């Protein structure tokens, strides 16, 4: 399937496109089609699902003939249950932690006292069909925060410190491995299954 991605985040778009291509689909950012950047509606502070749906339906208004895909991803840390989650990106901004390297260093610094490192990224995706029907999926990526950033050739960001069930960080894996373990790939697989079931 060909999806138009409802995001102003170029790095997230690139990641989503890489994962989707490996899964046999394509993702193009809406800005590449409209030729301009739009201001999305304000996000909720309590529902990733509603945030993803709102983004998808918002861009659907401008591109009603396309399949629109939208994402909302949160970082969940067992040792800090009242932090991050659905408001992860907003919390980083409020702390003036700007950029992926700064985010990585900040998260690693939280574990100086030997806290439980259990953690995961949760991606929630919503796809809006040309008829306006919504299909959703969610996927977790990672099981704990690594003791140091371990990078590979792919994606990067918080994936550098998110260790998965196979003992590798999401960044260290090959692309074929990554689509099995990555939060956004798992969420996309659910969306695609929902669409297939509805056909």
N, C-alpha and C positions, 0 to 999 in steps of 0.2 A: 504494500500500500504506500501511497505518497501522502505524507503529512505536512502541514504547515505548522511551524512551531510558534506558539504564542509566548514569546519571551523577549526581553530587552537585554538579556545576558548572553553575550557572544560565546563565552567559554562554555556555558551550559548548552547552548545550541550545538556547538561543535561536538561536545560529548554525546549528546542525544543522537546526532547525525551518525557518528561513528558506531554507536551501539546498534542503532536501527539498521544501518547498512549491513552490518555483520549478521543481522537477523533477517535480511532479505527485504528491507523496506527503506524508504527515503524520508529525510526530514529537511525542510527548507525554512529558514526564518521568515516570518511574515514581512519583515522590513525589506527583504530582498524582492518581494513581490509588490508591496505598496510603495516602496521607495521613500518611506518616511518612518519615523519612530513615534509611537503613540504612548500616551500616559494611561497605564492600566488603573482600574478602580482600586481603592485602598483595600488591602488584605485584612482578613479577620485575624484575631489573635488566638483563636481556639479551634480552627478546623482547616487542616491541609486540604481536605476534600473540597470544601466550599471554595477555597482559594483557587484550586486548580480548575474547578468548574467555571468560576467567574472569569478567569483568564480565557478559557476556551470559548465561552459564549460571547465574550467581548470582541474577540478577533473574528468570530463567526459573522458578526454584523457587517464587517468590512469585506470578508471573503466568503460569501454564503455558498459558493459552489465547491468549496474545498473541504477536505477533512482537516480539522484544526486539532492540534495536540498541545496540551498545557501541563506544566509540572509544578508541584510544590514539594520541596524537600526539606526535612528537618533533621537535626543532629540530636540524638538521645543518649545521654550519659547516665548510667546507673548510679554513679556516685553523686550526681548533681541533678536530681529529678525535678527540681523547680526551675531549672535553667534551660535555655535553648529550646529544643523541640520546634513547635510551629513558628516560633519567633526567632529562630537561629540567626538569620541574616540581619534582622533588626537589632538583636543583642550585640552582635559584633560591631555594627555601626555605632551603637550607643556607647560602646567601650572604646571607640576610635581604633578598632582593630581592623585595618583596611588592607585587603590583598590576601591571597591564598597563603603566602609564606607567613604573614603575621598571624593568620588564623591558626595555622599549624602550630606555631611556636606558643601561642596563647593556650591552646588546648593541652599541649604537652606540659606546660608549666603548672597546670591545675593538679597534676598527679605527683607532685613532689613529696607528699606525705604518705604515699603507698596506698592510695584509695583503690577501690574496686575499679578495674579498667573496662568492665563490660560496657559495651556501647554499640550503637548501630546508626546508620543513616536510613531514614524512611522516605521513600519517594512515592508520591501519590500523583497519578496521571489521570487526566480527563481528555477524552477525544469527543469532539462534536462533529457529527455527520452533516452533510449538506442539508438534510431535512431537519436538523436541529436536535437530533437524538444524542444523548450523552452516554458514553461508555467509560467506565472507570476501572482502575487497577492500582494496587499498592504493592511495594516490594521493599524488603529490608536488605541492606548490604552491610556486611561486617558484623563481627561479634565482640570486638574489643579494640581499645586504643593501643596501638603498638608503642613500645618504649622509645622508639625514635622513628623519624620519617624514613621510609624505604620506598625509593622511587624506581619506576621502570620507564618504558618508552611511551606509555599511554596516559592520557587524561590529567592526572595530578590533582592538586588541591587537597582537600581533606581525605581523598582516596589514598594519599601517601601514608596516612597514619591509621587507616581503618583496616584492621586485620580481619580476614574472613575465616570461614570454617576450615579452609585448607592450609592455614598458617601463613599465607601470603597477604600482603596488603593489596587492596584493589588495584593500586598502581603497578604492582610487580607482575601481574598476570599477563598472559598473552590475551589477545582479543577474543580468541575462541573460548578461553577459560572465563574471561570477564563477563560474557553474556550469561553465564550460568550463575555468577555470584553477585553481580552489580545490582544495586537497588533500582536504578532506572530501567535496566534491562528486564528485571523480574516484573516490574510494574507494567512495562510495555507488553510483555508476554501475556499478562492478565487482561489487558485492554484488548489485545488481538483475539484472545479466546472469547471474550464477551461479544465482540463484533461477529466472530464466526458463529457463535451459538445463536445469535439473533437473526442470522441470515436465513 
